[in-house]
Amino acid sequence: MTETPTPTGDPDAPADSTAKPAKSAKSTDPTLAEWLSKRGDDELVTLLELRPDLAVPLPASMAVLAARTEQRASVLRAGDELNTLDFAVIETLVVQGAGDGRHGAPLPAKTLRKLLSDRVPAAPVNAALAKLRARALVWGPDTALRVSPAAQEALPWPLGSTTELPDSLTEPEITAALAAATPQERALLEKLASTGPRGRTRDAAPGTPDDRPVQRLLAQRLLNWIDEETVELPVSVGQVLRNEPVTDPHALAAPHPDTTKHAPADINAVAAGEAGELLRHSASVLEVLGRAPAPILRSGGLGVRELRRVAKQTGIDEDRLGLLAEILAAARLIDKGTPEPAPDGDGADDFWTPTTTSDAWLAVVPSRRWAVLAQAWLELDRLPWMIGLRDANDKPLAALSAELRTVYAVRDRHAVLGLLAEFPPGTEVSAADLGRILAWREPRRRRHYRLEAVRATLAEAEALGLLARGAVTSAGRALLHGSPEDAESEMAIALPEPVDHVLVQADLTVIAPGPLVPELQDRIAMVADVESAGAATVYRISETSVRRALDAGATSAELHHLFTTHSRTPVPQSLTYLIDDVARRHGRLRAGMAQSFVRSDDPTLLAEVLAAPVAGELALRAVAPTVAISQAPLGEVLERLRAAGFSPAGEDSAGAIVDLRPRGARLPARQRPHPNWRPNPPSTDQLRSLVAELRASERAANARAGQTVRSDGSRTSTQATLNLLQLAARTRRRVHIGYVDAQGVASQRVVEPLKVGGGQLDALDPVTGAVRHFTLHRIASVALVE
């Protein structure tokens, strides 16, 4: 019976240290605190900008700042921004003993460059050193480099992967070996890939039969032998199994991808076509949800049945519809709540419904509508491409559900598109190459750049017109650079100009050779139905569509004028006859409010209505030869009379025809919810002030104290403090004070008292040259500076 290795750690956890024995350090080497204190103010500001967690709360001294820079959590956070070369520098320093605290020997920069010279020139190594020094992960002069002890734990691979000679399979060799593995062997490898690289098994012991799965995998180098009870999955094998980009710790230069060039004008034209489809499909979704809002699932989100209903009514693919729903919700064009008017007979409390904002969105120019949707997707903290995938309970993930939210979505999306935007305009780069470059740049985050994730991100970006043919568009570049206005302008240039004419055909179809100007679009949509959409939209005119236009208040003369004025082709006689015939029958019967009334100048026609079965359904009652009344609502009266074959027109109290078409359900537009609280990074000026405070505290800590008074809260001690401060003010002597601010943070500083009174000390700060004010009862100690 074969024993499966028991995993013993995290998939990315480093193996045991193989560092060489370190030599003892010289006592003259500076400590990290001393090295930090000698850094310039600008360098300290840069450090706090790169590692903002170090400044909260303000460190009381350089020793405190030095201790924070070496804390494990802070080092791991800083390591997320490092690339493969940076980690190679760290690993080399660790292996050479420069990370062994004060007991190891520092490493000269010259030696470091020599150790890496076979794989990378000196200039990139110097740049990596500058990057690591700026983050205080590596410190010390060029003659004595040291690395933070916790940096070893940030390595994205087992210690020694960079410094030792490679002895692993290449990606094609791994793929071929996995294809030949048995299901049992494959399951064993996938278990280690998902739980941890090391596993314990008795099958690793010498003398185990060669036909055991563990022994076969060891022979194929798909597993590494550690000891008689331990095996380890190679990093590259785990990456292939998890469909991650395969990273080589020995490759200290970024991968060079294969690129394809396209004309930027062609890229923008293709993207404009995608943007037009995006806007048309979005409008269709809003229209369908306005007519019949979709009930929310108990667990939240949009159910599969409702998704299929909307997909059928709009003619949009379900996968694309899920993406559209996510974007429309992010842009606040649809929202969940109780719509007005409320749907009948569903029993649900909340529905996904268009908001009142959607009406304003539909009224603006296409380029502005596109910018709203593209910006909403770019800042969407969700992954729409995961819709339909299975969760931990083997249930499909629903659109608009909470499970699609992830804190890394925005950062990962910007990383993929930002990398592609670094290439010249019109450059296409494959998803696999993008994933490899990102994995080299951010090896600790390589799991975020699996091939399926990068491909899905690129596909979504193409659906929105940010990419086309694998290259970033001009509008996409502007949006990625943080300029929605420029992106809107670029898309306005790329989109075809709206046309103010149509082509009326003899078969009663109307062809729009491009996007119509808004006014003409509304009038054509009122009198004709869309038969097919695309770059050129085909409308169909029918008796029903003409009656709809007349119901909306248009006259036959206005419809004739519409086609005569805007058609570039002769208006066919069949269309003229159709409009005149429908208009002649339309409105001979009038319905109004009594609750409702029905009237006609032709008594014979009204008598025909009263004799029909529909009169009993509506409880119509004649009150005059030309007038009948009903208690049914006007909309119901019109609907049932039309279903019975009559052509009534709705009118108001003045006898004017009114448009009673349903407007669709709507929700009041809500303001965007406040995002989860995140600490705002301090500005450069604020950081300079923090550094000045730190310098003042350091100076106070190093000042030599003379006569001292400590406050214990007694009247005698308080009076002694006042006397000493007043003496210092008269003699212009500097004092060392201990102060506790309103937040309870204690600090020390050296100041020159100017005035004492009113419960306050006014003193000159010799570091900043500013006058500071201290509340007397918060001063814990005072000492003259000798």
N, C-alpha and C positions, 0 to 999 in steps of 0.2 A: 504494500500500500504506500502510495506516495504522500509525503508530508509537504503541505504548502507552507512556505516561509511566513512567519508572523511579522507584519510590519512593525517597525520600531521607531518611527519618527515622521516628521513633516516631509512632504515631497521635496521641498527646497531647502531643507535643513542641511548645513554644512557637516561634513564628516569630522572625525576627531582631528585635532591639530597635529601637523607633522613638521612644525617649525623646528629649526636647528637650535641647539643650545645657545643662549645669548650670553655675550660677555658682559661683565659688569660695567656700568656706566660711570663716566667721570663725574666727580662731585661738582665740577665747575659748569656742567651743562645747565642751562636755564630751565626752570620749571615752566609749565604751560601758563600759569598765572603771570610769571615774569615776562614771558614772550608776548602775551596779550597786552600787558601794560606798556610795552615798547612799541606796539602797533600805533599807527597814526589814527586820528579821529575818523578820517574818511574810511580807513580799513575796518575800524570797529563798526561804523555805520553799515558798511557793506555786509559784514558778518551778521548783523542783526536783521538786515533785509533778507539775506539768504536763509537764515534760520530764525524766523520771528518768535519761535517758542522760547528762545533764550532770554527775551526781554520781558517776559510776563511771569511773575512780577519783576520789577526792576531789581537786578542783582545789587547787593549792598557793597560788593567789592570785586576785584578782579579774581580773587580766589573762588568766590561764589560763581562768577561767570565761567571760570575754567572748569569747575566741577560740573556745571550744567552741560557744557559742550561735550563731556565724556559720558553723560548718562545714556544708557542703552536705547531708551525710547527715542531720544532726540537724535542719536546717531542713525538709527534705523530710518527715521523720517527723512533725514538729510540724504541717506543713501538712495532713496527713490529717484533722485535727480542725477545720479552718477551713471556714466557709461562704462562699457567694457574696459577701455584703457584706464579709466580712473580706478576701477576695481583691481586691475592688474598691478597698478602702482601700490595700492594698499596691500594686496596679497604679498607682493615682493618684500615690502617693508616688514610685514608680519613674519614672514618666513625667515628673514634675516635678523629677527630679534628686536626690531625697532619699535614693536608694539608691546613690549614686555615691561611697561611701567618704567620706573627708575632703575630697574635691575638689568634691563637689556641694554645692548650697545646701539647707539644711534647709527644711521647709515648715511654716508655722504651722498649728495645728489649725483656726483660723478660716478660713483659705483652703481647707483640705481640705473642711470642711463646706459652704462656698460652691460648690465644684466639684461636689459630689454633691447639692446641695439640690434640683435639679430632679427627682430620682428617689427621694430618701429624706429624712425629717426629720433634725434634728440629733441627737435622742436616740439613735436606733439607731447613728449614726456614733460618738457618744461611747462607747456600749457596745462597739462593735467595737474602738475604740482601746484601751479598758481591757483587753479580751480579748487583743489583740496585745501590749500592754505587759506584761501578766502573763506572757507567754511570751517576752518579750525579742525578739520579731520586729520590733517598732517600739519606739523608745526616744527619750528626750530630753524636755524640757519642752514644754508646749503651744505655746510660741513658736518651737520649733525641733525639729520631728519628723524623725526619721531612720528608715530601714528597713534591715534586714539585706540586704547585697548579694545573698546567696544566695536571698532570698525570691522574686526574679524567676523563678528556675528552678522554684519550686514552683507557679507559676501553672498552673491546669488548662486554659488556653486560650492562644492566641497573644497576646503583649503588644500592647495597644491594643484588644482586644476590648471592654473596659469603657469606656475613655475616648473612643473614637471613635464617631461617629454610626453606628447600625446600618444596614447595607445588605445584608441577607441575606433569603432566603426564609423564610416562615413554615412551620410543620410541615405544614399542609394543602397549601400550594403545592409543597413538596418531594415529598410523597406523590403528588400528581397528576403532577408532572414525571417522577418515577421510573416511574410506571405507563406513561407514553408513551415511555420510553426503549427503544431497541433492545437486544437481548441483548448485542451487542458493547459498547455504551455502558454497560450495567449491569455487565458484567464488569469494565470499566475502573474504574468507581467503586468496586466492591466490593474490587478489588485495593488501591486507595489507602486504603480504609476499614480494611483488615485489616493493612496494612504500614506506612503512614505518610502523612500528609496531603499531602506535596509529592512531585511527580514531575517528571522531566526528559523533554522531548519536543521534537522539531523541529517538530511540528504547532502549537506555540504561536506560531511566528514570524508576523509580519505577511505577508499575501499568500498564506497557506495557504488552499486551497479551502474554502468554507463547508460542504461536505458531509462533511468529515472529522469523525469522532466527537468529537475534542477541541474543534474549533471549534463544533460544535453544543452541546456541554455548556457551553462558555464563554458562548454566546449565551443559553442557558437559565439561567445563573447557578448551575449545578450544579458548576462549577469556577470558581476565581478565577485571573486572569492575574497572574503575578509578574514575569516577564521573557520574552524571546524563547525561552528554553529551559526555563522552569519554570512549572508550574501548581500550584494548591493546592486541596485538597478543603475546602470550608467545614465548620466544626465541626458545625453542625446537620445537614448532609447526612450526615456520617459517623455521627452518632448515630442517625439514622433507619435507615441501612443496617445498623448493628449492633444494631438493636432496643433502643437505650438510651433512657432518658428524655431528651427534648430540653430542654437547658438554655439559658437566655438570659442571657448575662453582664450585660446591661443591666437585668435585673429584680432590683433590690436588696431586694425584699421577698419573703418566702416565699410560695409559691403557696397559694391558698385552695381546698381541694377541695370538691366536691359531696358532701354526706353524706345518709344515710338513717337515720332513727331507728327503733329497734325497742324493744319492752318488754323490759327486762332479764330479767324472769321467763320470757318466751318464749325468749330466747336461752339461758338456762340449761337449760330443759327440752329444747330441741333438742340441746344439747351432751350432756346426760345420755343421750339415745338413742344418739348416736354413741359415747359412752364404753362403753355396754353392748355395742354391736356390736364395739368394739375388744377388749374383754375376752373375748367369746365366740370371736371369730376367733383371738385369740392362744392361747386354750386349745386350739382345734382344731389349730392348727399344732404346738403342743407334743405333742399326742396322736399326730399322724401321724408326726412326726419321731421320737417315742419308739418307735413300732412299726417304722419303717423309716428309720434315719438316712440322711441324704443325703451321698454322697461329695463330697469337696472337689475342685475343679478343680486341675489342675497349676499353673495361674497363680493359684490362690486363688479364693475366692468360691463361689457356688452356681450350678451350671450351669443352662442353660435347660431341659434335659430334666427335671432334678429339680424345678425350679420349677413346670413344668407338671404333673408328677406330684402334687406336694403341692396345687397349685391344684385339680386334678380331684378329689382325695380329700376336700378340705375344702369345695369349692364356693366358693372365694374367687377374686376376679379377680386375674390375675397381677400387675398393677401394684400393687394393694393388698398382695398377698402379699410383694412385694419390700420395701415399706415396713415391713411387720410383721417380716420377717426382720431388717432392719437394727435396728429398735427392740429386738427380743428379744435380739439379740446385744449391743447396747449395755448392756442391763440385766443381762447375764450370765445370762439364762434359757436361752440356747442358746450352745454354744461348739464349737470344733473340737478333735478329739482321737480317741482310740480308746475307743469306748463299752464299757460292760459291761451285758449280754453283747454280744460283738462280732458284727456282721452276718455272715451266711454267704455265701461264694462271690463277693464283689464284687471283691476284689483291691486295694481302696484302703486306704491306711494310716490316714488321718484322715477323720472324718465330722462333719457338723454334727448335733449331738445335744443334746437337753435336758440341763440340768445338774441336780444334786440341789437347787439353789436353787429351781428351778421348782416342785418339790413344795411347798416352804414358801410360795412366792408364790401358788399355787393355793388354799392353805388360808386366806389372810387375807381380810378384808372387801373388797368391790369397790372402795370409794373408795381404799383403800390400794394395791390392785393398779393402779388407774388412775394414782395419783401416781407410782409407780415407773416406769411406761412413759412418762408425760408428761415427767418430769424427765430420763429417759435420752435422749429425743428432743431436748429443749431444749439439752442439753449435748453432742449428737452432733457430732463433728468430720468429718462426712461429709454428702453430698448425695444422699439416696435417690432424689430425683426424676430424677436423671441415669441411673438404671438403664434400659438399652435404647438409650441414645444411642450414637453411633459415636465411637470414639477416633481418634487420629491415623492408625492403620492400618486404619481403616474396619471395625473389629470392635465388636460391641455390648458395652457395659459390663455386667458381671455383678453381680448382687446380692452384697453382702459382699466385693467385690473391693477391692484396695488403691487402684485408680484413682478411687474415689469419695471418697477422703479429701482434704480441703482445709483449710488453716489458717484460712481466712476463714469457714468454715461457721457456727461458733457466733456470731461477731460479727455477721455479716450477718443471721442468724436473729433475734437479739436486737434488731437495729436495726429490722427490719420490724415485728415484733410490739410492740416498745417504742413505736414511733411510733403504731401503732394504739391502744395502751393510753393514750396521752395524751388521746384524745378522751373525751367523757363516756360512761358505760356505755350500751350498746345502740346505739352509733353505728357505722354501716357506711360504709366508705370503699373506693373501688375500688382495684384493684391499680395501675392507671395513675397515679392521683393519689398514691398512696403512693410510687411510684417517682419521680415528679416532685419531691415534697417532699424525699425522701432525696437526690436528685441536687442539689437546691439547698443542702441542709445539708452535704453531703460531695461537692462536685464532683470532687475527685480520685479518689473511689471510685465514680463514677457507673456504671462498667461492671459493678459488682456488682449493680446494681439494674435490670437488664434486665427487661422486662415478663414474660418467661417465668419468670425466677427468682423474682420477687415473687409471681406467680400460683401457682407450684408451692409456695412456702413457705406461703402462705395455705391452699392445698388440704390440705397435710399437717397444718397446725395444726387445720383443721376435722375431719379424720379422727381426730384425737386428742381432740377435745372442748375444745381451748383456744379455738377460735373457733366461732361459729355464725352463719349468715346474714351473714357478713362483719364481725362485731363480736366483741370480746374478751369472754369469759365471766367470771363472778366468780371461778371457780377459776383461769382463765387469768391474770387480773390478779394474784392472790395468788402464783402460781408465778413470774411475771415479776418480781415485787417481792422474790423470794428467800425466800418462806415456804412450803415444801412442806406444813407442818402445816396452815396456813390453807387452802391449796389443797385438801388432802384433806377438810377439814371442809366447804368450800363444795361440793365434788362429792358428799359424803355427803348434803347437804341436797337437792341437785338430783336425785340418783338416786332412783327409786321405792323405797319400802320393800319389803323382801323379804316374800313371802307364805308362809303355812304351810298352804296348801290347794291342791287341784287340782280339776278337773272331769272326771270319768270319763264317757265317752260310750258309747252302746250299740254303736257300731262298733269298740269296743276301742281307742279313742284316749283319751289323757289330755291335757287342756289345762291348762297352767300359766299363769294370767292375769297373771303378772309374774315377776320373778326369785324363785326359791324360796330359802328359808332353807337354809344349807349341808347340814344333816343330811338334810332332805327331798330336796334336789337329788341327793345321793348315792344315796339309796334308790330314787328314781324312775328315775335313770339305770341302776341295776342291773337293774331289772325291765322296762324299756321302752327303745325306741330312738327317737332324735330323728327326727321326720319333717319338721318345718319349724321354723325358729328365728326369733326376732324379739322384739317387745315381749311377745307371747304365744307360748310354745313349745308345739308339738304333739308328743306322744310316741305311739308305736304299740306296743301289747302284742301279742306273738306267742308261739307255742309255744317258739321258740328263746330269746326274751328271758326267759320264765318259767323255762326250764331253766337259763339262765345265773344267775338269782337263786338257784335251788336249789343249783346247783354251788358258789355262793359261801357256802353254809351256811345260807341262809334256809329256813324251813319253810313249809308251806302255810298254817298257822295265822298265822304272822307276816305273810305276804303279804295274807291276808284282813283282818287287823287294820290293815295299812297303808292300804288303800283305804277301809275302813269309817271309820277315824278321820279321814283327811285329805281325803276327797272331799266337796265341797259338793253333789254330785248323787248320787242313789241308785246304788249299785253294780249294774251290769246283771248279770242271771243268767248271761249268756254268759261273763263274766269269771270268775265263781265256778266254773262248770263247767270252764273252761279250766285254771284253777289246780289244781283237784282232779284232773283227768284227767292232767296232766303230773306232778303229785306222786305219783299212784298208780303210774305206771310208772317214776318216777325212783328210783334207788337200789336197785332190786331186784337189780341187778348191781353188785358192788363191786370196785374195782381198788385195789391197794395196792402196796407195794414188796417185791420179793423178790430180785432187781432189781425186778420188779413181780409182783403177783398179781391174779387175778380170782376172786371168790367170789360165791356166790349161795345163798340159802336154798332156792331152787327148783332141784333137780338137772336138771329138764327144760330150764330156760332155759340153764343152763351147757352142757348137751349140745348145744343149738341153736347156741351160740356156737362150740363146738369143731368142729361140723360145717360152719361157714361158712368161706368162703375166707380171711377175715381171720385165722383161727386159724393158717393156714400162714404168712401174712405176719408175724405177731407171734411165731411159734414157740411157741404156747401148748401146754402139756403138763399134763394132769390129774394131780393128786396125791391127789385124793379126789373123791367124787361131787359135792361142792359147791365145790371149790377147784382152780384151775389157775394155773400160774406161767409167767412170760415173762422173757427177758433184755432186752426193750426197756424204755426209760425209761417211767415212769408217764404222763408227758404224752403220749407217742406212743401208748401203749395206749389212753388215753381218746379221743384224737383219732380213731384208726382205728375203734374200736368205734362211736363216734357216727356216723362216715361210713358204716358198714355198716348203720345203722338201729337200733342198740341205744341204750339210755339209761343208761350206767354213771355212777356217782358216785365221785369220788376220796375215799379215806379214809386216815387216818394209822395209826400202830401201835396206837392205842387204839380204833380203829374209828370215830372222829369224822370227819365230812365236812370236807374241807379245800378252801380256795379256791385253785385252781391257775391262775387267769387270769393271763396275762402282764402284768407291770407296766411293760413298756417299757424301752428302753435308756436309760442315764443316764451322764453324765460327772461326775466329782468337781468340785465348785464350786471354781474358782480365784479367787484374789484379783485384783482389778483390776491390770493392769500399771501400773507407775509411769509417769506422763506424762513427755513430753519435758521436760528441765530448762528451767525458765524462771526468770530472776532475780526473786525476790520484791521488790516495791517496798518501800523502807524506810518505816517508820512516821513519823508526824509528829514524835514525840519524837526519833527517830533523825536526822531531817532537821534539827531544831533543833540537835542536837549537831554535825552536819556544818557548819551555818552558823556555830556558835560557833568551831569549828576554823578555818574560813575567815577569820573575823574576826581570830582570834589570829595566823594566818599573815600577814594583811595588816598588822596592827599591827607584827609583827616586821619585815616588809620595810621599813616606813617609819620604824623606830626608828633613832636616830643612835647609832652604835657608838663606844665609847672603846677601852680596852685590849682586845686581841683575842688569843685562843689558838686555833690550829687543830691538830687531832689528825692525826699522820702514822703513828701506831702505835708510836712509840718510847717508851721509858720516860720520857725527859725531857719529851716533849710531854704524856704522860699525867699526870705529876706537876704540870706547869704548869696543866693543866686543873683538877685537883683543888684546887690552891692558889687559883686564881681563883674557883672555885665556893665554896670555904670562906670566902674573903674577902667575897664577896657575901652569904653567909649571915650572917656576923658583923655586917656593916654595913647589912644589910637593903637592898642595892642590887639593882636588877633587871638581868637579863642577857638577852642575845639569843643563843639557841642554835640550832644546826643539828642536826637529829635524823633518823636513818634507822630506821624501825620494822622489825618482824620480817618484813614483806612486801617490804622494800626500797624503800618509798616515803619520799622525802626531804621534810622540811617544816622551816619556820622558825617560831619563836615567841619571845615575850618572857615570862619567868617571874621569880618572886621566890624564890630558893633558901631553903629552910628547914632542910634537913639533908642532909649528904653523908656517906655511909658504906655499907659492905657492898656496894659495887659499884653503888649506886643513888643517884639524886638525887631528893629529895622537894622539890617546889616548888609555890608557889601560882600558879595561873593568874589574872591580874588581870581577864581578860574574863569567865570563868565563876564565879570565886570558889572553885573546887574545887582540892583538893590533887592534883597529878598526880605520877606516878612515872616516872622515866626511867632506863634502864640506861646506866651510865656509858660502856661501850665502844661504845655506839651514838651517842654525842654526837660530831658531826663538828667542831663549832666552838663557841667560847664568846666572847662580847664583852660588856663592861659597857655598859649603856645610860646615856648622858649625860643 
